[in-house]
Amino acid sequence: MNIETRIANGVAYHLDWDMEGHIVIEQPKTVALYHKLKYDDQPPAGDYFWAFDMEQFKRQIKDKHLEDKKLYRVGYSLYGTHEGIEALEAYYAGVRKRIVAECDPQEVYFYECNNHEYMYNWDGDEEAIKLILDYWGEDVARGIKRINANYTIEEIKERAQNR
């Protein structure tokens, strides 16, 4: 099979048609760091927890010795003390800051296209480009070499507002 290397914003890649068009970054520089920060690293233990039913909720309170503390429900089944939630939010703000400062948006876009299976998804690259919009903003998103772009940036922003 003949591999056609392409360049997008300095990132060499090709499409692997044996894998339905999976994007292969030929010499990734920041993908491993991005994956580590976003998916592998875990926040430090603290006075917060996730509980999806009353049994888990009660067990977590007991296990974390939070019986006498005021707890807040943040959403997404997340609970904790004010300080615990603030510490968790600070952790994720730090992760976000590192991703923006240390990761290449084009590589992140390609990684997330694969992660969200753009090649099968009726919405194409929508999830991947929404992440770029969220992390780096509209100017950077407009500079991304997109693959299977079914919607413009304007349409994606409008769809997000209407959901």
FIKE-125239 format. One line per 3 residues: number of its first residue (from 1); their letters; for each residue x, y, z of C-alpha. Coordinates in nm, 3 decimals, always signed. Layout:
// FIKE-125239
NUM = a = X Y Z ~ ... $
// end
This chain:
// FIKE-125239
1 = mni = +0.000 +0.000 +0.000 ~ +0.124 +0.345 -0.091 ~ +0.121 +0.586 +0.207 $
4 = etr = +0.061 +0.950 +0.121 ~ +0.219 +1.169 +0.385 ~ +0.050 +1.505 +0.430 $
7 = ian = +0.148 +1.808 +0.635 ~ -0.094 +2.011 +0.846 ~ +0.046 +2.301 +1.048 $
10 = gva = +0.385 +2.133 +1.058 ~ +0.243 +1.794 +1.163 ~ +0.318 +1.506 +0.925 $
13 = yhl = +0.036 +1.252 +0.906 ~ -0.130 +0.999 +0.682 ~ -0.463 +0.823 +0.672 $
16 = dwd = -0.452 +0.449 +0.739 ~ -0.716 +0.300 +0.511 ~ -0.662 -0.045 +0.662 $
19 = meg = -0.807 +0.116 +0.977 ~ -1.099 +0.292 +0.803 ~ -0.912 +0.624 +0.769 $
22 = hiv = -0.752 +0.639 +1.115 ~ -0.518 +0.942 +1.130 ~ -0.157 +0.841 +1.194 $
25 = ieq = +0.069 +1.120 +1.319 ~ +0.408 +1.022 +1.185 ~ +0.630 +1.183 +1.447 $
28 = pkt = +0.406 +1.300 +1.732 ~ +0.565 +1.549 +1.966 ~ +0.290 +1.622 +2.220 $
31 = val = +0.026 +1.348 +2.187 ~ +0.172 +1.134 +2.468 ~ +0.172 +1.433 +2.704 $
34 = yhk = -0.185 +1.524 +2.605 ~ -0.305 +1.168 +2.666 ~ -0.125 +1.156 +3.000 $
37 = lky = -0.267 +1.488 +3.118 ~ -0.622 +1.433 +2.999 ~ -0.675 +1.061 +3.048 $
40 = ddq = -0.404 +0.898 +3.260 ~ -0.325 +1.141 +3.540 ~ -0.570 +1.141 +3.829 $
43 = ppa = -0.649 +1.428 +4.065 ~ -0.504 +1.401 +4.415 ~ -0.725 +1.255 +4.687 $
46 = gdy = -0.932 +1.514 +4.867 ~ -1.258 +1.595 +5.036 ~ -1.467 +1.520 +4.726 $
49 = fwa = -1.611 +1.210 +4.565 ~ -1.841 +1.082 +4.296 ~ -2.145 +0.878 +4.397 $
52 = fdm = -2.408 +0.738 +4.165 ~ -2.650 +0.599 +4.421 ~ -2.733 +0.642 +4.789 $
55 = eqf = -2.523 +0.343 +4.894 ~ -2.211 +0.487 +4.731 ~ -2.289 +0.830 +4.873 $
58 = krq = -2.312 +0.699 +5.230 ~ -2.002 +0.479 +5.191 ~ -1.792 +0.765 +5.053 $
61 = ikd = -1.894 +0.996 +5.338 ~ -1.792 +0.729 +5.589 ~ -1.469 +0.628 +5.410 $
64 = khl = -1.355 +0.990 +5.376 ~ -1.461 +1.083 +5.732 ~ -1.691 +1.358 +5.611 $
67 = edk = -1.985 +1.284 +5.843 ~ -1.964 +1.621 +6.021 ~ -1.874 +1.833 +5.718 $
70 = kly = -2.102 +2.045 +5.502 ~ -2.116 +1.884 +5.159 ~ -2.209 +2.039 +4.827 $
73 = rvg = -2.349 +1.873 +4.518 ~ -2.172 +2.014 +4.213 ~ -2.342 +1.805 +3.945 $
76 = ysl = -2.234 +1.504 +3.743 ~ -2.264 +1.304 +4.070 ~ -1.977 +1.502 +4.227 $
79 = ygt = -1.997 +1.592 +4.597 ~ -1.754 +1.743 +4.843 ~ -1.664 +2.013 +5.087 $
82 = heg = -1.618 +2.366 +4.958 ~ -1.241 +2.334 +4.997 ~ -1.235 +1.988 +4.837 $
85 = iea = -1.427 +2.105 +4.531 ~ -1.206 +2.414 +4.498 ~ -0.893 +2.196 +4.511 $
88 = lea = -1.035 +1.964 +4.244 ~ -1.126 +2.259 +4.022 ~ -0.776 +2.403 +4.069 $
91 = yya = -0.624 +2.068 +3.969 ~ -0.825 +2.057 +3.645 ~ -0.752 +2.425 +3.572 $
94 = gvr = -0.382 +2.338 +3.598 ~ -0.425 +2.045 +3.359 ~ -0.605 +2.269 +3.113 $
97 = kri = -0.334 +2.534 +3.139 ~ -0.063 +2.276 +3.066 ~ -0.252 +2.134 +2.768 $
100 = vae = -0.288 +2.481 +2.615 ~ +0.076 +2.572 +2.685 ~ +0.250 +2.243 +2.604 $
103 = cdp = +0.040 +2.054 +2.348 ~ +0.013 +2.109 +1.975 ~ -0.348 +2.187 +1.876 $
106 = qev = -0.317 +2.010 +1.540 ~ -0.190 +1.693 +1.710 ~ -0.467 +1.716 +1.971 $
109 = yfy = -0.723 +1.760 +1.693 ~ -0.597 +1.450 +1.510 ~ -0.586 +1.251 +1.834 $
112 = ecn = -0.943 +1.350 +1.926 ~ -1.069 +1.281 +1.572 ~ -0.953 +0.923 +1.620 $
115 = nhe = -1.075 +0.913 +1.979 ~ -1.425 +1.019 +1.873 ~ -1.413 +0.792 +1.565 $
118 = ymy = -1.466 +1.074 +1.319 ~ -1.458 +0.823 +1.034 ~ -1.785 +0.664 +1.153 $
121 = nwd = -1.949 +0.962 +1.321 ~ -2.235 +1.131 +1.136 ~ -2.108 +1.462 +1.275 $
124 = gde = -1.756 +1.410 +1.136 ~ -1.494 +1.600 +1.331 ~ -1.740 +1.801 +1.543 $
127 = eai = -1.629 +1.666 +1.883 ~ -1.260 +1.711 +1.802 ~ -1.295 +2.069 +1.678 $
130 = kli = -1.517 +2.158 +1.977 ~ -1.229 +2.056 +2.205 ~ -0.992 +2.279 +2.008 $
133 = ldy = -1.242 +2.566 +2.039 ~ -1.269 +2.504 +2.411 ~ -0.894 +2.483 +2.480 $
136 = wge = -0.746 +2.732 +2.234 ~ -1.033 +2.942 +2.105 ~ -1.178 +3.032 +1.770 $
139 = dva = -0.864 +3.178 +1.609 ~ -0.667 +2.857 +1.663 ~ -0.964 +2.639 +1.563 $
142 = rgi = -0.992 +2.826 +1.234 ~ -0.626 +2.745 +1.161 ~ -0.666 +2.370 +1.214 $
145 = kri = -0.641 +2.151 +0.904 ~ -0.971 +1.967 +0.943 ~ -1.064 +1.625 +0.813 $
148 = nan = -1.425 +1.525 +0.753 ~ -1.555 +1.866 +0.859 ~ -1.932 +1.839 +0.824 $
151 = yti = -1.998 +2.174 +0.996 ~ -1.833 +2.514 +0.988 ~ -1.704 +2.671 +1.311 $
154 = eei = -2.010 +2.901 +1.307 ~ -2.248 +2.605 +1.274 ~ -2.075 +2.420 +1.557 $
157 = ker = -2.099 +2.723 +1.785 ~ -2.467 +2.764 +1.695 ~ -2.538 +2.393 +1.755 $
160 = aqn = -2.368 +2.416 +2.096 ~ -2.583 +2.715 +2.195 ~ -2.902 +2.540 +2.089 $
163 = r = -2.839 +2.223 +2.289 $
// end
